[in-house]
Amino acid sequence: MAVASILFSPPLSKNSPNRILQKSQALRISSDYSQFEVRKVSYRPPGTQHNLLNEVSLSLPEKSFGLIFGRSGSGKTTLLQLLSGLSEPTSGSIYVQSYSNDGNPNQHPQLLSPERVGIVFQFPERFFLADTVLEEVTFGWPRQKADLLLRQQLALKLQYAINSVGLNTISLDEDPHTLSGGFKRRLALAIQLVQTPDLLLLDEPLAGLDWKARADVVKLLKHLKKDLTILVVSHDLKELSSLVDFSWRMEMGGILKEEPLPV
Ligand SMILES: Nc1ncnc2c1ncn2[C@@H]1O[C@H](COP(=O)(O)OP(=O)(O)OP(=O)(O)O)[C@@H](O)[C@H]1O
């Protein structure tokens, strides 16, 4: 099923939503460059006595690829949950800071809002609910009553997501559960990209895939890296090393240290 047949793809004109989308994206980053910044974040789950994260700090410039590695149970997933807004830091802050080219902040830091963040959990295919790829990507979207402008904007977002992950080579009528492992991961990424996030968080993106699908996902991440800021938690350091701009080790007790990959 074609994207356009569901949501109507408009011709491009001066006032087309494509231009509106580009304009709003350009407005979001008005500075010379910006960084996602985590400052002295600690986290203790409500009702417990133990900090899972202890004064974690990191900076990730826009359009760069960061990787967090470390032993199981050290707190890596917990940090992604805080960055995505699923839980709130007990202390510290997570924000976006913009800078001029001379390296000085050029406005007040903005708190990172969850709408700007996409997160793909480990084994995302386990959470697929819909009967078709299209329904899975557009889950929760208005079908009939949305006004024309909204439908046009949604159609463009859908097209962007589908094309970005290479799902345009298959029918959107396919059952998500029958896709290959690599295509299931593409679909999981499309579900996030349709929200046009600025920061994409991936928890163990290669886990459970065969060698071919793993190579496929690495290639896809290389492509996505051109337009997105990506932060990955993974044990697959060798396979991801060619993508990595910044890396950190999470030590037991939730202590984060910037460190080169040990590969
Ligand atoms: N809500 C919670 N309450 C108490 N302890 C928790 C809670 N959530 C996670 N934990 C514990 O926090 C620790 C860190 O978990 P987390 O999943 O962040 O580790 P991880 O580094 O991502 O591990 P893995 O590599 O195995 O995915 C674990 O010991 C986990 O059992």
PDBQT file of the ligand as one rigid body, heavy atoms in Angstrom, charges set to zero:
ROOT
HETATM    1  N1  LIG A 301      13.055   0.472  39.332  1.00  0.00    +0.000 N 
HETATM    2  C1  LIG A 301      14.124  -0.161  39.816  1.00  0.00    +0.000 A 
HETATM    3  N2  LIG A 301      14.234  -0.395  41.153  1.00  0.00    +0.000 NA
HETATM    4  C2  LIG A 301      15.308  -0.983  41.659  1.00  0.00    +0.000 A 
HETATM    5  N3  LIG A 301      16.353  -1.430  40.943  1.00  0.00    +0.000 NA
HETATM    6  C3  LIG A 301      16.301  -1.251  39.600  1.00  0.00    +0.000 A 
HETATM    7  C4  LIG A 301      15.195  -0.611  38.978  1.00  0.00    +0.000 A 
HETATM    8  N4  LIG A 301      15.438  -0.564  37.642  1.00  0.00    +0.000 NA
HETATM    9  C5  LIG A 301      16.637  -1.157  37.457  1.00  0.00    +0.000 A 
HETATM   10  N5  LIG A 301      17.155  -1.582  38.620  1.00  0.00    +0.000 N 
HETATM   11  C6  LIG A 301      18.474  -2.206  38.845  1.00  0.00    +0.000 C 
HETATM   12  O1  LIG A 301      19.407  -1.236  38.437  1.00  0.00    +0.000 OA
HETATM   13  C7  LIG A 301      20.589  -1.840  37.926  1.00  0.00    +0.000 C 
HETATM   14  C8  LIG A 301      20.912  -1.222  36.608  1.00  0.00    +0.000 C 
HETATM   15  O2  LIG A 301      19.991  -1.690  35.616  1.00  0.00    +0.000 OA
HETATM   16  P1  LIG A 301      20.138  -1.334  34.083  1.00  0.00    +0.000 P 
HETATM   17  O3  LIG A 301      19.082  -2.094  33.351  1.00  0.00    +0.000 OA
HETATM   18  O4  LIG A 301      20.151   0.134  33.923  1.00  0.00    +0.000 OA
HETATM   19  O5  LIG A 301      21.578  -1.935  33.754  1.00  0.00    +0.000 OA
HETATM   20  P2  LIG A 301      22.305  -2.134  32.353  1.00  0.00    +0.000 P 
HETATM   21  O6  LIG A 301      23.681  -1.618  32.518  1.00  0.00    +0.000 OA
HETATM   22  O7  LIG A 301      21.485  -1.532  31.273  1.00  0.00    +0.000 OA
HETATM   23  O8  LIG A 301      22.320  -3.709  32.211  1.00  0.00    +0.000 OA
HETATM   24  P3  LIG A 301      22.269  -4.639  30.888  1.00  0.00    +0.000 P 
HETATM   25  O9  LIG A 301      23.566  -4.433  30.161  1.00  0.00    +0.000 OA
HETATM   26  O10 LIG A 301      22.131  -6.027  31.427  1.00  0.00    +0.000 OA
HETATM   27  O11 LIG A 301      21.061  -4.215  30.090  1.00  0.00    +0.000 OA
HETATM   28  C9  LIG A 301      20.291  -3.340  37.872  1.00  0.00    +0.000 C 
HETATM   29  O12 LIG A 301      20.879  -3.934  38.995  1.00  0.00    +0.000 OA
HETATM   30  C10 LIG A 301      18.773  -3.400  37.952  1.00  0.00    +0.000 C 
HETATM   31  O13 LIG A 301      18.349  -4.596  38.528  1.00  0.00    +0.000 OA
ENDROOT
TORSDOF 0
